[in-house]
Amino acid sequence: MGLLLLTAVISVLSGVLYWIHRKQYKFAEKWPTVEPVFPLVGNTLKVVGKNDVERFEIVKRTFEACDRITKAWAGPKLFLLTSHPDLIQQLLNSPDCLEKPFLYKFAGFGKGLFTAKYHFWKGLRKRLNGTFNQQVVNGFVPLFVKCAEKMVAGLDKYVDGATVNVHKYTEIVFLEMACSTTLGGDIFERPGKHEFAVGLDLAFKGASKRMISPYLYPDVVYRLTSYCTELKNARKVVVDFFLKSDTIILKVSIIRRFVRDFG
């Protein structure tokens, strides 16, 4: 009797959840779906058992085959995919598309501008607008040129046509530009620069791996894997480096103020 009652309760709850799920995503019925799609797991089986490169290629081919909007399912979670430039422009300019999806939390940096929810950073947006005006950007051009020249100099040894992983160099130059314009000075002339570069690379790779691995979405599953520990360690290296950088900047600011007032 108890087993029958339990079965009945589970059946009713499953039916209610299914009805809510159908109603929630009814708006997307008209769009095509990535195939094959299975109950409960969606399109997840397409990437199970594949390595990172194979998963990336699957995602790439899926977007290439997308005409305008296509549905994909990571378990019960719906993704709307598009690679159409006009639609992308509309999405980027739409006030209804300002909230970041749950995928951003995988980086684990909490309330940073890259990962924070809209309600947190919307109040800071106007204050930041003055920091990124055209005059400020123009002032950073010499720094961008310096970083680009350093990258080109590093590529000189491949002038004879040897195979090179360009990402290794573009990644470093991007970090130099981004960090130097926000933290000031040459970020890669500070102690711990190598550990910082490696840590940030591992942090982004760890988050990206989880994004393209739907079976790692549930926290209870992800915490049982070595990927979780690796991401935590990499994130700690990055955070510690920034905290030290903030301390250096604060010390320089205090010294400059002292010289100005008493020099």
C-alpha positions as CSV (number, residue, x, y, z in Angstrom):
1,M,0.0,0.0,0.0
2,G,2.8,2.4,0.9
3,L,4.6,1.6,-2.3
4,L,1.5,2.3,-4.4
5,L,1.0,5.6,-2.5
6,L,4.6,6.6,-3.1
7,T,4.3,5.7,-6.8
8,A,1.1,7.8,-7.1
9,V,2.7,10.8,-5.4
10,I,5.8,10.6,-7.6
11,S,3.6,10.3,-10.7
12,V,1.5,13.3,-9.8
13,L,4.6,15.5,-9.0
14,S,6.2,14.4,-12.2
15,G,3.1,15.3,-14.2
16,V,2.9,18.7,-12.5
17,L,6.6,19.4,-13.2
18,Y,6.2,18.3,-16.8
19,W,3.2,20.6,-17.2
20,I,5.0,23.6,-15.7
21,H,8.0,22.9,-17.9
22,R,5.9,22.7,-21.1
23,K,4.1,25.9,-20.2
24,Q,7.3,27.8,-19.3
25,Y,9.0,27.0,-22.7
26,K,5.8,27.0,-24.9
27,F,7.1,30.2,-26.5
28,A,10.0,28.2,-28.1
29,E,7.9,25.5,-29.8
30,K,8.1,27.1,-33.2
31,W,11.9,26.9,-33.4
32,P,13.8,23.8,-34.6
33,T,15.6,21.6,-32.1
34,V,19.1,20.2,-32.2
35,E,18.8,16.4,-32.8
36,P,18.8,13.9,-31.3
37,V,17.0,15.0,-28.2
38,F,16.0,12.6,-25.4
39,P,13.7,12.9,-22.4
40,L,15.2,14.3,-19.2
41,V,18.8,14.5,-20.7
42,G,18.0,16.6,-23.8
43,N,21.0,16.8,-26.1
44,T,23.5,16.0,-23.4
45,L,24.4,12.5,-24.8
46,K,26.0,14.3,-27.9
47,V,28.9,15.4,-25.7
48,V,29.2,12.5,-23.2
49,G,32.4,10.5,-23.7
50,K,34.0,13.2,-25.9
51,N,37.2,15.1,-25.1
52,D,37.4,18.9,-25.0
53,V,38.3,19.3,-28.6
54,E,35.5,17.0,-29.8
55,R,33.0,18.8,-27.6
56,F,34.1,22.2,-28.9
57,E,33.7,20.9,-32.5
58,I,30.2,19.7,-31.7
59,V,29.2,23.1,-30.4
60,K,30.9,24.8,-33.4
61,R,29.0,22.7,-35.9
62,T,25.8,23.2,-34.1
63,F,26.1,27.0,-34.4
64,E,27.2,26.7,-38.0
65,A,24.1,24.7,-38.8
66,C,21.9,27.2,-37.0
67,D,19.9,29.3,-39.5
68,R,18.4,32.0,-37.2
69,I,17.4,30.5,-33.9
70,T,17.7,26.9,-32.8
71,K,16.8,25.2,-29.5
72,A,19.2,23.0,-27.5
73,W,18.6,21.2,-24.3
74,A,21.1,20.6,-21.5
75,G,18.8,18.3,-19.5
76,P,15.7,20.3,-18.6
77,K,17.5,23.6,-19.3
78,L,16.7,25.4,-22.6
79,F,19.3,27.2,-24.7
80,L,18.5,29.4,-27.6
81,L,21.3,29.4,-30.2
82,T,22.0,31.9,-32.9
83,S,24.9,33.0,-35.1
84,H,23.0,35.4,-37.2
85,P,24.7,38.9,-37.0
86,D,21.4,40.8,-37.1
87,L,19.9,38.8,-34.3
88,I,23.1,39.1,-32.2
89,Q,23.0,42.8,-32.6
90,Q,19.4,43.0,-31.4
91,L,20.2,40.8,-28.4
92,L,23.2,42.8,-27.4
93,N,21.2,46.1,-27.6
94,S,18.0,44.8,-26.0
95,P,17.2,46.0,-22.4
96,D,15.5,42.6,-21.9
97,C,18.7,40.7,-22.4
98,L,20.9,42.2,-19.8
99,E,20.8,39.4,-17.2
100,K,23.7,36.9,-17.5
101,P,22.7,33.2,-17.8
102,F,23.7,30.7,-15.1
103,L,26.7,29.7,-17.1
104,Y,28.6,32.7,-15.9
105,K,28.6,31.5,-12.3
106,F,30.9,28.6,-13.4
107,A,33.9,31.0,-13.4
108,G,33.3,31.3,-9.6
109,F,34.4,35.0,-9.3
110,G,31.2,36.0,-7.5
111,K,30.2,39.6,-7.9
112,G,32.8,40.7,-10.5
113,L,31.5,42.7,-13.4
114,F,32.1,39.7,-15.7
115,T,30.0,37.3,-13.6
116,A,27.7,39.5,-11.4
117,K,23.9,39.4,-11.7
118,Y,22.3,42.4,-13.4
119,H,20.7,43.8,-10.2
120,F,24.2,44.1,-8.7
121,W,26.1,45.8,-11.5
122,K,23.4,47.9,-13.1
123,G,24.0,50.6,-10.4
124,L,27.7,50.7,-11.3
125,R,27.2,50.9,-15.0
126,K,26.7,54.7,-15.3
127,R,29.7,55.3,-13.1
128,L,31.8,53.1,-15.3
129,N,30.7,54.8,-18.5
130,G,32.9,57.8,-17.8
131,T,35.9,55.5,-17.4
132,F,35.5,54.1,-20.9
133,N,34.9,57.2,-23.0
134,Q,36.7,57.8,-26.3
135,Q,39.3,60.1,-24.7
136,V,40.3,57.6,-22.1
137,V,40.5,54.8,-24.7
138,N,42.7,57.0,-27.0
139,G,45.0,57.6,-24.0
140,F,45.5,53.8,-23.8
141,V,46.6,53.4,-27.5
142,P,50.3,53.8,-26.8
143,L,50.0,51.0,-24.2
144,F,48.1,48.8,-26.7
145,V,50.9,49.4,-29.3
146,K,53.6,48.5,-26.8
147,C,51.8,45.2,-25.9
148,A,51.3,44.4,-29.6
149,E,54.9,45.1,-30.4
150,K,56.0,42.8,-27.6
151,M,53.8,40.0,-28.9
152,V,55.2,40.4,-32.5
153,A,58.7,40.3,-31.2
154,G,57.9,37.1,-29.4
155,L,56.7,35.6,-32.7
156,D,59.9,36.6,-34.6
157,K,61.4,33.2,-33.9
158,Y,58.7,31.5,-36.0
159,V,59.5,33.6,-39.1
160,D,60.7,30.6,-41.0
161,G,57.2,29.1,-41.0
162,A,57.3,26.9,-37.9
163,T,53.9,25.9,-36.4
164,V,52.9,28.1,-33.5
165,N,50.0,28.2,-31.1
166,V,48.9,31.7,-31.6
167,H,46.5,31.5,-28.7
168,K,49.4,31.3,-26.3
169,Y,50.6,34.8,-27.4
170,T,47.2,36.5,-28.0
171,E,46.2,35.4,-24.5
172,I,49.1,37.0,-22.9
173,V,48.8,40.3,-24.8
174,F,45.1,40.4,-24.0
175,L,45.9,40.0,-20.3
176,E,48.6,42.7,-20.5
177,M,46.2,45.2,-22.1
178,A,43.3,44.4,-19.8
179,C,45.2,44.3,-16.5
180,S,47.5,47.2,-17.3
181,T,44.6,49.6,-18.1
182,T,42.8,48.6,-14.9
183,L,45.5,48.0,-12.4
184,G,48.1,50.3,-13.8
185,G,51.7,49.6,-14.8
186,D,53.0,46.5,-16.4
187,I,51.2,43.6,-14.8
188,F,53.7,41.1,-16.0
189,E,56.6,42.8,-14.4
190,R,55.3,42.1,-10.9
191,P,56.1,39.1,-8.7
192,G,53.9,36.1,-9.3
193,K,53.2,37.0,-12.9
194,H,53.8,33.5,-14.2
195,E,51.5,31.9,-11.6
196,F,48.9,34.5,-12.3
197,A,48.9,33.9,-16.1
198,V,48.7,30.1,-15.6
199,G,46.0,30.5,-12.9
200,L,43.8,32.7,-15.0
201,D,44.2,30.4,-18.0
202,L,43.2,27.4,-15.9
203,A,40.3,29.3,-14.4
204,F,38.9,30.2,-17.8
205,K,39.5,26.7,-19.2
206,G,37.9,25.1,-16.2
207,A,34.8,27.3,-16.5
208,S,34.7,26.7,-20.3
209,K,35.0,23.0,-19.8
210,R,32.0,23.0,-17.5
211,M,30.0,25.1,-19.9
212,I,30.3,22.6,-22.7
213,S,29.8,19.6,-20.3
214,P,26.1,19.6,-19.3
215,Y,26.6,16.6,-17.0
216,L,28.8,18.8,-14.9
217,Y,26.1,21.5,-14.4
218,P,24.7,20.1,-11.1
219,D,26.9,21.4,-8.2
220,V,26.5,18.1,-6.4
221,V,28.2,16.3,-9.3
222,Y,30.8,18.9,-10.1
223,R,32.1,19.0,-6.5
224,L,32.9,15.3,-6.7
225,T,35.3,15.8,-9.7
226,S,38.9,16.9,-9.8
227,Y,37.9,19.8,-12.0
228,C,36.3,21.5,-9.1
229,T,39.5,21.4,-7.0
230,E,41.6,22.6,-10.0
231,L,39.3,25.5,-10.6
232,K,39.3,26.5,-6.9
233,N,43.2,26.4,-6.8
234,A,43.5,28.5,-10.0
235,R,40.9,31.0,-8.8
236,K,42.8,31.5,-5.5
237,V,46.0,32.2,-7.4
238,V,44.2,34.9,-9.5
239,V,42.5,36.5,-6.5
240,D,45.7,36.6,-4.4
241,F,47.5,38.2,-7.2
242,F,44.9,41.0,-7.6
243,L,44.8,41.5,-3.8
244,K,48.6,42.0,-3.9
245,S,48.3,44.4,-6.9
246,D,45.6,46.4,-5.1
247,T,48.0,46.7,-2.1
248,I,50.8,47.9,-4.4
249,I,48.5,50.5,-6.0
250,L,47.3,51.7,-2.6
251,K,50.9,52.1,-1.4
252,V,51.8,54.1,-4.5
253,S,48.8,56.3,-4.0
254,I,49.7,57.0,-0.4
255,I,53.3,57.8,-1.4
256,R,52.2,60.2,-4.2
257,R,49.8,61.9,-1.8
258,F,52.6,62.3,0.8
259,V,55.0,63.8,-1.7
260,R,52.3,66.1,-2.9
261,D,51.4,67.3,0.6
262,F,54.8,67.3,2.2
263,G,57.3,67.1,-0.6
